[in-house]
Amino acid sequence: MKDSQSSFPYTRVVAGVQNLTPYQPGKPIEEVERELGIPNATKLASNENPLGPSPLVLAAMRECLDSIALYPDANGFRLKNALSNHLATLPEQMTLGNGSNDVLDLIARVFVGPGDEVIFSQYAFLVYALVTTAAGGEIKVTPAANWGHDLMSMAECVTERTKVVFVANPNNPTGTYNTVSELKAFLASVPSEVVVVLDEAYFEYVRKPDYPDGLEFLDSYRNLIVVRTFSKVYGLAGLRIGYGIADKQITDLLNRVRQPFNVSQAAQIGALAALQDPEHIARSQELNQNQMQRLCAACDELGLLYIPSVANFLTIEFGPHAAKIQQSLLEKGIIVRPLDNYGMPRHLRVTIGRSHEIDQLIDAIKILL
């Protein structure tokens, strides 16, 4: 009998998919505990909210369990209206996604094809490369400036073949941000037929007076898409829900390729409840600010360099021993994120956790150094 596996025509696979390397997420707690025999591991690798979701979210989701046999609202009517009230936008401008990554993928599927260029910065979120390559687009990476986006350099790289420019503000994994004036000059420099995607996954954590709210630019730039998520400060990473906000014509295009029922009922209900608890958001922001200051102070004391961050993580330089330190921390039950796949092998990214988790991390680093 002919071997069906060896005869599979892999050459028929779409070129973009052939060239992909799958996204590598942070190690789950269960995997580390299982592999190393460590109980109660501390995960500081995936930029999750250490406080978890609001109690209102948990209560609302328990109430919806009896109806999980029913399909969710495919159009997300209630959530879109709640978001539009919360953000002072129109429901017709909303595209809901199975996490903000889903929205990024929809954008690439709508606007990018073989031979089209997509621009993003060095050290930017890896998903930009994944969705571009999968769509058959060509990647154009611009050099970073102080670990962040050099927006005017990105604008200067736009050609007739450029379809999309991805801008993360703040940027993951560096925690850097671009100011109001920088963003305003950039948007004015990009041709109106080029789609600008402003990824604001960490928007709610920023406490800088010169940090821009991307929504304020939507009326002036119809080529702009602002993408946000409930995975970070809202603590709903496990539910997978994000959204994009754009001109109604762009939203219509995105919803043409969006999968029916791409956002579960539980996710929609959880997001609705999360919007009703601003006190939980304020507590999460305060914890992040306080523990970020403590971790930065410890790095200063230890002589460790780090990239100043406005998000909920800190990227620390450990030099040539970064991989050994990451493994040693793992063996102590502390999961942090190596950044080799971002071209930053000397750095580790650390999510800001609770006070006792930051204590545990600092004590471990002192011992290892």
VENLIN-V188257 format. One record per backbone hydrogen bond with DSSP energy under -0.5 kcal/mol. NH is the residue of the N-H (numbers start at 1). CO is the residue of the C=O. E is the energy in kcal/mol with one decimal. If there is no record, write none. Layout:
BEGIN
nh->(NH	NH)
co->(CO	CO)
e->(E	E)
END
This chain:
BEGIN
nh->(4	7	8	10	12	13	17	18	19	20	25	32	33	34	35	36	37	38	39	42	43	44	44	50	52	57	58	59	60	61	62	63	64	65	67	68	70	74	76	80	81	82	83	84	85	86	87	88	89	93	94	95	97	99	102	103	104	105	106	107	108	109	110	111	112	115	116	117	118	119	120	122	124	128	129	130	131	132	133	134	135	136	137	138	140	142	145	148	151	154	155	156	157	157	158	162	163	164	165	166	167	169	169	170	171	175	180	183	184	185	186	187	188	189	189	190	194	195	195	196	197	197	198	198	199	199	200	200	203	205	206	206	211	212	214	216	217	218	221	222	224	225	226	227	227	228	230	235	236	237	239	240	240	242	242	243	244	245	246	247	251	252	253	254	255	256	256	257	257	258	262	264	268	269	270	271	272	273	274	275	276	277	280	281	282	283	284	285	286	287	288	289	290	291	292	293	294	295	296	297	298	299	300	301	302	303	303	304	307	308	310	314	315	316	316	317	318	318	319	321	322	325	326	327	328	329	330	331	332	332	333	334	335	335	336	337	338	339	342	343	344	347	348	349	350	351	352	353	358	359	360	361	362	363	364	365	366	367	368	369)
co->(2	3	5	8	9	10	14	14	15	17	23	28	29	30	31	32	33	33	37	333	41	42	335	48	49	54	54	55	56	57	58	59	60	62	64	65	67	72	73	76	77	78	79	80	81	82	83	84	84	90	91	244	242	97	99	99	100	101	102	103	104	105	106	107	108	136	113	161	138	164	140	142	121	125	126	126	127	128	129	130	131	133	132	116	118	120	148	145	149	150	151	152	153	154	155	159	117	117	195	119	197	167	199	176	176	171	210	179	180	181	182	183	184	185	186	186	191	163	193	223	165	195	196	225	167	197	198	227	200	202	202	203	208	178	212	213	214	215	217	220	221	196	245	198	225	243	241	232	230	231	236	236	237	97	99	228	95	226	93	224	247	248	249	250	251	252	253	253	254	254	259	262	264	265	266	267	268	269	270	271	273	274	277	277	278	279	280	281	282	283	284	285	286	287	288	289	290	291	292	293	294	295	296	297	298	299	300	299	315	306	175	350	307	314	348	305	316	346	346	318	319	321	322	323	324	325	326	327	328	329	330	329	42	333	334	349	336	347	339	340	339	344	316	337	314	44	312	351	354	355	356	357	358	359	360	361	362	363	364	365)
e->(-0.7	-1.5	-1.2	-2.0	-2.4	-1.6	-0.5	-2.1	-1.5	-1.3	-0.8	-1.8	-2.6	-2.2	-2.8	-2.5	-1.0	-0.5	-0.5	-3.8	-0.6	-0.7	-3.0	-0.6	-1.7	-0.9	-1.4	-2.3	-2.2	-2.3	-1.9	-1.6	-0.9	-1.0	-1.6	-1.4	-1.7	-0.7	-1.1	-3.0	-2.1	-2.3	-2.9	-2.5	-1.9	-2.2	-2.6	-1.1	-1.6	-1.9	-1.8	-2.1	-2.7	-2.3	-0.9	-0.9	-2.1	-2.1	-2.2	-2.2	-1.9	-2.4	-2.0	-2.4	-2.3	-1.3	-2.3	-2.9	-2.4	-2.3	-1.8	-2.7	-1.6	-1.5	-0.6	-1.6	-2.7	-1.7	-2.6	-2.4	-1.4	-1.3	-2.4	-3.9	-2.5	-1.9	-2.5	-1.9	-1.0	-2.0	-2.4	-2.0	-0.8	-0.7	-1.2	-1.4	-2.8	-1.2	-2.5	-2.7	-3.0	-0.6	-2.6	-0.7	-2.6	-3.0	-2.1	-2.5	-2.7	-2.2	-2.0	-2.8	-1.8	-0.9	-1.1	-1.2	-1.9	-2.5	-0.5	-2.6	-3.0	-0.6	-0.6	-3.2	-3.1	-0.8	-0.8	-3.1	-1.7	-1.7	-0.6	-1.2	-1.7	-0.7	-0.7	-1.8	-1.8	-1.2	-1.8	-0.5	-1.5	-2.7	-2.7	-2.6	-0.5	-2.7	-2.4	-1.4	-2.1	-0.7	-1.6	-1.0	-0.6	-2.0	-0.5	-2.5	-2.5	-2.7	-1.7	-0.5	-2.5	-2.2	-1.5	-2.4	-2.3	-0.8	-0.8	-0.8	-0.8	-1.0	-1.2	-0.5	-2.2	-2.5	-2.7	-2.5	-2.2	-2.2	-2.2	-1.7	-1.3	-1.4	-0.7	-1.2	-2.4	-2.2	-2.2	-2.6	-2.3	-2.6	-2.2	-2.4	-2.6	-2.6	-2.1	-1.9	-1.7	-2.4	-2.5	-2.3	-2.1	-2.2	-2.5	-2.3	-2.2	-0.8	-0.7	-2.8	-2.4	-0.7	-2.1	-2.7	-0.6	-0.7	-2.8	-2.9	-0.6	-3.1	-1.1	-1.0	-1.7	-2.6	-2.6	-2.1	-2.5	-2.7	-2.0	-2.1	-0.9	-0.6	-1.8	-2.8	-3.2	-0.6	-0.6	-2.6	-0.6	-1.0	-1.4	-2.0	-2.2	-1.7	-2.4	-3.0	-2.7	-2.0	-2.6	-0.5	-2.4	-2.4	-2.2	-2.2	-2.8	-2.6	-2.0	-2.6	-2.3	-1.8	-2.4	-2.7)
END
